[in-house]
Amino acid sequence: MALVQFNPTVGDVTGNAARILKAVNRAQTAGADLVVFPELSLVGYPPRDLLYRQELLGAVERVLEEQIAPASRRIAVLLGAPVREADRLYNAALFFHRGVLVGRQDKTLLPSYDVFDETRYFKPAARRQPVVFQGETLGLTVCEDVWNDKDYWNRRLYEVDPVEDLVAGGTTILINISASPYHYGKRCLRADLLAHTARKYGRPIVYVNQVGGNDELIFDGSSLVVNERGEIVWEGRAFAEDLGVVDTRAFPRGKEPAAIQEDISWVGMPSRYSSPGSLRDAEALAHNLGIAWRVIPIEEIFTAYLNTLNPKGEPRIDVAEENVQARIRGNILMFISNREGYLVLSTGNKSELAVGYCTLYGDMSGGLSVLADVPKMMVYELARYINREREIIPAAVLTKAPSAELRAGQRDEDSLPPYRILDPILKGYIEENLSSEEIAARGFDLALVRDVIRRVDRAEFKRRQAAPGLKVTTKAFGMGRRLPVAWRPGW
């Protein structure tokens, strides 16, 4: 069995099909009998309201008939695609062999919580029936279908357990095709759940996941094969495409993931308030990472702003003057982006975005916010992890007081509680939906908790205009947390 975790482009049915067929050829060359792709691999996940486009669904049907089915004459193919029947749409696992569709299992459990909207588009499977192939009885499931074991969770979201039904139907190998978004801790949780399920039923499980980033969501791959004892016998690369071949009678060990190479360029834009140490640290970081860097001072531009916008050119040293520095920097970065083709990465972390400690059209400028769901204290943890073998991030970055350096002597803690206090308050409110009283009961001052919550609520208008962020925690800003801008608490 060949397992293919790849990065589809949402909506690009033709392009995705071409890449699927290349992987089919590779799997056949490797001697596989069956090649398995992730959930909705023909259209990419999540396709959202593209699923209302009949042109998209028509393209899926043509590709399945004209390309995927013929390719299965050489090797069996299992992949995910939307399937329409009359006025209904299903999220299906399709099994092609010898040029025809020999098995179809629609997704039974359709999530509609957090970032998921599947009940908006799909109907659930009416039944669950294994597929017999080369002496094995394959129980096909799609993503959420394996996440409802009554012995694993304290409470279940759904009445039906597709895995239980498939095992009762004679399944000898469970296969799950998935597009499971990543958040911190998700990889360990998945592995534990699959190991538990394999041990419970005494069946091996093959899990194939999508990889890549689509809008706010990250897909980490990390496909798994666990044997009937719940032991991991093959693991796909994390955050990278991979193709592995597993003999289901022997279960060979997996390979180590390869290093991820990135192309980054760094720009330093000092003003009169930038400390020499910050610029030195930034240059050292660029050198340690081996990336290109340049320095574009903003003092002359900043002075021109002050002279133009202040009566008689006398600075007031207020928030407007602090923020204009951030906006000058944002303009410079977007100029470089337009001219040189770079994607600007905005720098705000989750703690800053939560309380609005960020500047619209300034440090919030960019096409992607890589730290938007990473709290400040976790940023420090990640930095120390990166430095575990050698110093890449200069030590001073981890020890000096955080500062935006937009006025003389400025410190984040002049405006915010210490991050070691702020972060757990934010986690309680944003990720756990706790009230101010419940958060305060954990040992925090109630007045402080209420002030933090007020800041979070008032900053919603900023986050609505922020660059898309990458989901890391269980509750990220963006599509997973949908609050109105214009509202007032009335309780």
C-alpha positions as CSV (number, residue, x, y, z in Angstrom):
1,M,0.0,0.0,0.0
2,A,1.4,3.4,-1.0
3,L,0.4,6.4,1.2
4,V,0.5,9.8,-0.4
5,Q,0.3,12.9,1.7
6,F,0.4,15.9,-0.7
7,N,-0.5,19.6,-0.8
8,P,-3.4,20.1,-3.1
9,T,-4.5,23.5,-4.4
10,V,-8.0,24.3,-3.4
11,G,-10.3,24.3,-6.5
12,D,-7.5,23.3,-9.0
13,V,-9.1,20.0,-10.0
14,T,-7.0,19.7,-13.2
15,G,-3.7,20.5,-11.5
16,N,-4.5,18.2,-8.5
17,A,-5.4,15.4,-10.8
18,A,-2.1,15.7,-12.7
19,R,-0.2,15.5,-9.4
20,I,-2.3,12.5,-8.3
21,L,-1.5,10.7,-11.5
22,K,2.2,11.3,-11.1
23,A,2.0,9.8,-7.6
24,V,0.0,6.9,-8.9
25,N,2.9,6.2,-11.4
26,R,5.4,6.4,-8.6
27,A,3.4,4.1,-6.4
28,Q,3.2,1.5,-9.2
29,T,6.9,1.8,-9.9
30,A,7.5,1.1,-6.2
31,G,5.5,-2.1,-6.4
32,A,2.4,-1.1,-4.6
33,D,-1.0,-2.7,-5.2
34,L,-3.0,0.2,-3.8
35,V,-2.3,3.9,-3.5
36,V,-4.1,6.1,-1.0
37,F,-4.7,9.9,-1.1
38,P,-6.2,12.3,1.5
39,E,-9.7,13.5,2.0
40,L,-11.1,15.6,-0.8
41,S,-7.7,15.4,-2.5
42,L,-9.1,16.3,-5.9
43,V,-10.5,19.6,-4.8
44,G,-8.3,20.4,-1.7
45,Y,-9.6,21.1,1.8
46,P,-11.5,23.1,2.7
47,P,-13.2,24.0,-0.6
48,R,-15.9,26.0,1.3
49,D,-18.5,27.6,-1.0
50,L,-16.6,26.5,-4.1
51,L,-18.7,23.4,-3.6
52,Y,-21.7,25.4,-4.8
53,R,-20.0,25.8,-8.1
54,Q,-21.4,23.3,-10.6
55,E,-18.4,23.8,-12.8
56,L,-16.2,22.5,-10.1
57,L,-18.3,19.4,-9.5
58,G,-18.5,18.7,-13.2
59,A,-14.8,18.9,-13.5
60,V,-14.4,16.4,-10.6
61,E,-16.8,14.0,-12.4
62,R,-14.9,14.3,-15.7
63,V,-11.5,13.7,-14.1
64,L,-12.7,10.7,-12.1
65,E,-14.1,9.1,-15.3
66,E,-11.5,10.1,-17.8
67,Q,-8.3,10.0,-15.7
68,I,-8.5,8.3,-12.3
69,A,-10.6,5.3,-13.4
70,P,-8.3,4.5,-16.3
71,A,-5.2,4.8,-14.1
72,S,-6.6,2.2,-11.8
73,R,-6.2,-0.5,-14.4
74,R,-2.6,-0.6,-13.4
75,I,-2.9,-0.1,-9.6
76,A,-5.9,0.4,-7.3
77,V,-6.6,4.0,-6.3
78,L,-8.3,5.3,-3.2
79,L,-8.9,9.1,-3.0
80,G,-11.3,11.6,-1.6
81,A,-13.7,13.7,-3.8
82,P,-17.1,15.4,-3.5
83,V,-19.9,13.3,-5.1
84,R,-23.3,14.7,-6.1
85,E,-26.4,12.6,-6.3
86,A,-29.5,14.5,-7.5
87,D,-29.6,17.5,-5.1
88,R,-27.3,15.9,-2.5
89,L,-23.6,16.2,-2.0
90,Y,-21.3,13.7,-0.2
91,N,-17.7,13.8,1.0
92,A,-16.7,10.4,-0.3
93,A,-13.8,8.0,-0.3
94,L,-13.7,6.4,-3.8
95,F,-12.0,3.1,-4.5
96,F,-11.1,2.4,-8.1
97,H,-9.8,-0.9,-9.4
98,R,-9.4,-2.4,-12.9
99,G,-10.7,0.8,-14.5
100,V,-14.0,1.0,-12.5
101,L,-15.3,2.3,-9.2
102,V,-15.6,-0.8,-7.0
103,G,-16.2,0.9,-3.6
104,R,-17.5,4.2,-2.2
105,Q,-17.8,5.2,1.4
106,D,-19.3,8.5,2.2
107,K,-18.3,10.4,5.3
108,T,-20.6,9.7,8.1
109,L,-19.6,12.3,10.8
110,L,-19.8,15.8,9.5
111,P,-18.2,18.3,11.9
112,S,-19.7,21.8,12.3
113,Y,-17.7,23.1,15.2
114,D,-14.6,25.4,15.4
115,V,-13.3,25.8,11.8
116,F,-15.5,23.2,10.2
117,D,-18.7,23.7,8.2
118,E,-19.3,20.4,6.6
119,T,-23.0,20.2,7.4
120,R,-23.3,23.3,5.3
121,Y,-22.4,21.3,2.2
122,F,-22.6,17.6,2.7
123,K,-25.1,14.9,3.7
124,P,-23.9,12.1,5.9
125,A,-23.4,8.5,4.8
126,A,-26.5,6.3,5.0
127,R,-24.5,3.1,5.6
128,R,-21.0,1.8,6.1
129,Q,-19.7,-1.2,4.1
130,P,-16.2,-2.5,3.8
131,V,-14.4,-3.1,0.4
132,V,-12.8,-6.5,-0.3
133,F,-9.4,-6.2,-2.0
134,Q,-6.7,-8.9,-2.5
135,G,-7.8,-11.0,0.5
136,E,-8.3,-8.1,2.8
137,T,-11.5,-6.4,3.9
138,L,-10.9,-2.7,4.0
139,G,-12.9,-0.4,6.2
140,L,-12.9,3.0,4.6
141,T,-13.4,6.1,6.8
142,V,-13.0,9.8,6.2
143,C,-11.3,12.0,8.8
144,E,-13.8,12.7,11.6
145,D,-15.2,9.2,11.2
146,V,-12.4,7.9,13.5
147,W,-12.8,10.6,16.1
148,N,-15.9,9.2,18.0
149,D,-14.8,6.2,20.0
150,K,-17.0,6.0,23.2
151,D,-14.1,4.5,25.2
152,Y,-11.7,7.3,24.4
153,W,-13.7,10.4,24.9
154,N,-15.6,11.5,28.0
155,R,-18.5,12.4,25.8
156,R,-19.1,11.8,22.1
157,L,-20.4,14.4,19.6
158,Y,-22.2,11.8,17.5
159,E,-24.4,8.8,18.1
160,V,-22.9,6.7,15.4
161,D,-19.4,5.2,15.5
162,P,-18.4,4.3,11.9
163,V,-15.3,2.3,13.0
164,E,-17.4,0.1,15.3
165,D,-19.8,-0.6,12.4
166,L,-17.0,-1.4,9.9
167,V,-15.3,-3.7,12.3
168,A,-18.6,-5.5,12.9
169,G,-18.9,-5.8,9.1
170,G,-15.7,-7.9,9.0
171,T,-13.0,-5.2,8.4
172,T,-9.4,-6.5,8.6
173,I,-7.6,-3.2,7.9
174,L,-9.0,0.3,8.7
175,I,-8.1,3.1,6.4
176,N,-8.7,6.8,7.2
177,I,-8.3,9.4,4.5
178,S,-8.0,12.8,6.2
179,A,-7.6,16.6,6.0
180,S,-7.0,17.1,9.6
181,P,-5.9,20.7,10.5
182,Y,-3.0,21.1,12.8
183,H,-3.0,22.7,16.2
184,Y,-0.4,22.5,19.0
185,G,-0.7,19.0,20.5
186,K,-2.7,17.5,17.6
187,R,-0.1,15.1,16.3
188,C,0.3,13.4,19.7
189,L,-3.5,13.3,20.2
190,R,-4.0,11.7,16.8
191,A,-1.3,9.1,17.4
192,D,-2.8,8.3,20.8
193,L,-6.4,8.0,19.4
194,L,-5.3,5.8,16.5
195,A,-3.2,3.5,18.8
196,H,-6.1,3.2,21.2
197,T,-8.5,2.3,18.4
198,A,-6.1,-0.3,16.9
199,R,-5.6,-2.0,20.2
200,K,-9.3,-1.9,21.0
201,Y,-10.4,-3.7,17.8
202,G,-7.2,-5.6,17.1
203,R,-7.0,-4.1,13.6
204,P,-4.2,-2.1,11.9
205,I,-5.0,1.4,10.9
206,V,-3.7,3.3,7.9
207,Y,-4.1,7.1,8.2
208,V,-3.3,9.4,5.3
209,N,-3.4,13.2,5.9
210,Q,-3.3,16.3,3.8
211,V,-0.3,18.6,4.1
212,G,0.2,22.3,3.4
213,G,-1.6,25.6,4.3
214,N,-5.0,26.8,3.0
215,D,-6.0,30.3,4.2
216,E,-5.8,30.1,8.1
217,L,-5.5,26.4,8.3
218,I,-2.2,24.3,8.5
219,F,-2.2,20.7,7.6
220,D,0.8,18.8,9.0
221,G,0.7,15.5,7.1
222,S,2.2,13.2,9.7
223,S,0.4,10.2,8.2
224,L,0.6,7.1,10.3
225,V,0.3,3.3,10.1
226,V,-0.2,1.6,13.4
227,N,-0.4,-2.2,13.8
228,E,-3.0,-4.2,15.7
229,R,-1.1,-3.7,18.9
230,G,-1.2,0.1,18.5
231,E,2.5,0.5,17.7
232,I,3.5,3.1,15.1
233,V,5.2,1.2,12.3
234,W,5.4,4.0,9.7
235,E,5.2,7.8,10.0
236,G,5.0,10.3,7.2
237,R,7.0,13.5,7.3
238,A,5.6,16.4,9.3
239,F,4.7,19.6,7.3
240,A,6.1,18.2,4.0
241,E,4.8,16.1,1.2
242,D,5.7,12.4,1.4
243,L,5.1,9.1,-0.3
244,G,5.7,5.8,1.6
245,V,5.1,2.2,0.7
246,V,4.0,-0.2,3.5
247,D,3.7,-4.0,3.2
248,T,0.6,-4.7,5.4
249,R,1.9,-8.2,6.1
250,A,5.3,-7.0,7.4
251,F,4.9,-3.3,8.5
252,P,8.5,-2.0,7.9
253,R,9.7,0.9,10.0
254,G,9.4,4.5,8.7
255,K,12.1,7.0,7.7
256,E,13.3,10.2,9.4
257,P,11.8,13.4,8.1
258,A,14.0,15.6,6.0
259,A,14.9,19.1,7.0
260,I,12.7,21.9,5.7
261,Q,14.4,24.7,3.7
262,E,12.9,28.2,3.7
263,D,13.6,31.3,1.6
264,I,13.4,34.4,3.8
265,S,14.7,37.9,3.6
266,W,15.0,40.2,6.5
267,V,14.7,44.1,6.6
268,G,15.8,46.2,9.5
269,M,14.1,49.7,9.7
270,P,15.5,51.6,12.7
271,S,14.2,54.9,14.0
272,R,15.5,57.3,16.7
273,Y,14.0,54.9,19.3
274,S,15.6,51.7,18.0
275,S,18.2,50.4,20.4
276,P,21.6,49.4,19.0
277,G,21.2,46.0,20.7
278,S,18.0,45.3,18.8
279,L,19.7,45.9,15.4
280,R,22.7,43.8,16.4
281,D,20.4,41.0,17.5
282,A,18.5,41.1,14.2
283,E,21.7,41.1,12.1
284,A,23.0,38.2,14.2
285,L,19.8,36.2,13.6
286,A,19.9,36.8,9.9
287,H,23.5,35.7,9.8
288,N,22.7,32.5,11.9
289,L,19.8,31.6,9.6
290,G,21.9,32.3,6.5
291,I,19.3,34.7,5.0
292,A,19.6,37.9,3.1
293,W,19.2,41.1,5.0
294,R,19.3,44.9,4.5
295,V,18.8,48.0,6.6
296,I,16.6,50.9,5.6
297,P,16.5,53.6,8.2
298,I,13.2,55.4,8.7
299,E,14.4,58.5,10.6
300,E,14.3,60.9,7.6
301,I,10.8,59.8,6.7
302,F,9.7,59.9,10.3
303,T,11.0,63.4,10.7
304,A,9.1,64.5,7.5
305,Y,5.9,63.1,9.0
306,L,6.5,64.9,12.3
307,N,7.1,68.2,10.5
308,T,4.1,67.9,8.3
309,L,1.5,66.7,10.8
310,N,2.5,68.6,13.9
311,P,1.8,72.4,14.3
312,K,5.2,74.2,14.1
313,G,6.8,70.7,13.7
314,E,7.1,70.1,17.5
315,P,6.7,66.4,18.4
316,R,4.0,65.4,20.9
317,I,5.4,61.9,21.6
318,D,1.9,60.4,21.7
319,V,0.3,57.3,20.3
320,A,-0.1,58.8,16.8
321,E,3.6,59.4,16.6
322,E,4.4,56.0,17.9
323,N,2.1,54.3,15.4
324,V,3.3,56.3,12.4
325,Q,6.7,54.6,12.7
326,A,5.1,51.2,12.4
327,R,3.1,52.4,9.4
328,I,6.2,53.8,7.7
329,R,7.7,50.3,8.1
330,G,4.6,48.7,6.7
331,N,4.7,50.8,3.6
332,I,8.4,50.0,3.0
333,L,7.8,46.3,3.3
334,M,4.8,46.4,1.0
335,F,6.9,48.4,-1.5
336,I,9.6,45.7,-1.4
337,S,6.8,43.1,-1.8
338,N,5.4,44.7,-4.9
339,R,8.7,45.3,-6.5
340,E,10.6,42.1,-5.6
341,G,7.8,39.5,-5.3
342,Y,8.2,38.7,-1.6
343,L,5.3,37.8,0.7
344,V,5.3,40.1,3.8
345,L,5.0,38.1,7.1
346,S,3.4,40.2,9.8
347,T,5.0,39.9,13.1
348,G,2.3,40.1,15.8
349,N,1.8,37.1,18.2
350,K,-1.4,35.9,19.6
351,S,-1.0,37.8,22.9
352,E,-0.5,41.1,21.1
353,L,-3.3,40.6,18.6
354,A,-5.7,39.5,21.4
355,V,-5.4,42.8,23.3
356,G,-4.9,45.0,20.3
357,Y,-1.2,45.8,21.1
358,C,-0.5,46.1,17.3
359,T,-0.9,48.8,14.7
360,L,-3.3,48.7,11.8
361,Y,-1.5,49.2,8.5
362,G,1.8,49.0,10.4
363,D,3.1,45.8,12.0
364,M,-0.2,44.2,11.0
365,S,0.7,44.8,7.3
366,G,1.4,41.6,5.4
367,G,0.0,38.6,3.5
368,L,0.5,36.0,6.3
369,S,0.7,36.2,10.1
370,V,2.8,33.3,11.1
371,L,2.6,34.0,14.9
372,A,-1.0,35.0,15.1
373,D,-2.0,31.9,17.0
374,V,1.3,31.6,19.0
375,P,1.1,33.2,22.5
376,K,4.1,35.3,23.6
377,M,5.3,32.8,26.2
378,M,5.1,30.0,23.6
379,V,7.2,32.2,21.3
380,Y,9.9,32.1,24.0
381,E,9.5,28.4,24.3
382,L,9.9,27.9,20.6
383,A,12.9,30.1,20.6
384,R,14.6,28.1,23.3
385,Y,13.8,24.9,21.4
386,I,15.3,26.3,18.2
387,N,18.4,27.1,20.3
388,R,18.6,23.6,21.8
389,E,21.8,22.6,19.9
390,R,23.4,25.9,19.1
391,E,22.5,29.6,19.5
392,I,20.5,30.7,16.5
393,I,18.3,33.3,18.1
394,P,20.6,35.6,20.1
395,A,20.4,35.1,23.8
396,A,19.7,38.7,24.4
397,V,16.4,38.4,22.6
398,L,15.2,36.0,25.2
399,T,16.4,37.9,28.3
400,K,15.7,41.6,27.6
401,A,12.4,43.2,28.4
402,P,10.0,43.1,25.4
403,S,9.5,46.5,23.8
404,A,8.0,48.0,20.6
405,E,10.7,50.7,20.8
406,L,8.4,53.4,19.5
407,R,9.3,55.9,22.2
408,A,12.2,56.4,24.6
409,G,12.4,53.8,27.3
410,Q,9.2,52.0,26.2
411,R,8.4,48.5,27.6
412,D,5.5,46.3,26.8
413,E,4.7,46.0,30.5
414,D,4.1,49.7,30.6
415,S,0.8,49.0,28.7
416,L,0.2,45.3,29.4
417,P,0.3,42.9,32.3
418,P,3.4,40.7,32.3
419,Y,3.0,38.1,29.6
420,R,3.4,35.2,32.1
421,I,0.1,36.6,33.6
422,L,-1.5,37.8,30.5
423,D,-1.2,34.5,28.5
424,P,-3.1,32.2,30.9
425,I,-5.9,34.8,31.2
426,L,-6.2,34.9,27.4
427,K,-6.1,31.2,27.1
428,G,-9.0,30.9,29.6
429,Y,-11.1,33.5,27.8
430,I,-10.3,32.7,24.1
431,E,-9.6,29.0,24.1
432,E,-11.7,27.7,27.1
433,N,-14.6,30.2,26.9
434,L,-14.4,30.8,30.7
435,S,-16.1,33.8,32.4
436,S,-14.0,36.5,34.2
437,E,-15.0,35.0,37.5
438,E,-13.9,31.5,36.5
439,I,-10.6,32.8,35.3
440,A,-10.1,34.9,38.4
441,A,-10.7,31.7,40.5
442,R,-7.4,30.4,39.1
443,G,-5.6,33.0,41.1
444,F,-5.8,36.2,39.1
445,D,-7.1,39.6,40.1
446,L,-10.7,39.9,39.0
447,A,-10.3,43.6,38.0
448,L,-7.3,42.7,35.9
449,V,-9.1,39.8,34.2
450,R,-12.0,42.0,33.3
451,D,-9.7,44.6,31.9
452,V,-7.9,42.1,29.7
453,I,-11.3,40.7,28.4
454,R,-12.4,44.3,27.7
455,R,-9.3,44.8,25.6
456,V,-9.8,41.5,23.7
457,D,-13.4,42.4,22.9
458,R,-12.5,46.0,21.8
459,A,-9.7,44.8,19.5
460,E,-12.1,42.6,17.3
461,F,-12.2,45.3,14.6
462,K,-8.4,45.2,14.3
463,R,-8.3,41.4,14.0
464,R,-11.0,41.5,11.3
465,Q,-8.5,43.4,9.1
466,A,-5.5,41.3,10.0
467,A,-3.5,39.0,7.7
468,P,-4.6,35.4,7.8
469,G,-3.0,33.5,10.6
470,L,-1.8,29.9,11.0
471,K,-3.8,27.9,13.4
472,V,-1.7,26.4,16.2
473,T,-3.8,26.3,19.3
474,T,-7.3,24.8,19.9
475,K,-9.0,28.2,19.2
476,A,-7.4,30.6,16.8
477,F,-8.6,34.1,15.7
478,G,-10.3,34.0,12.3
479,M,-12.6,31.3,11.0
480,G,-12.5,29.4,14.2
481,R,-13.7,32.3,16.4
482,R,-16.4,34.3,14.7
483,L,-17.5,37.2,16.8
484,P,-19.3,40.4,15.6
485,V,-17.4,43.7,15.7
486,A,-20.5,45.7,16.7
487,W,-21.7,44.2,19.9
488,R,-22.0,45.0,23.6
489,P,-22.2,42.6,26.5
490,G,-25.6,42.8,28.1
491,W,-25.2,40.3,30.9
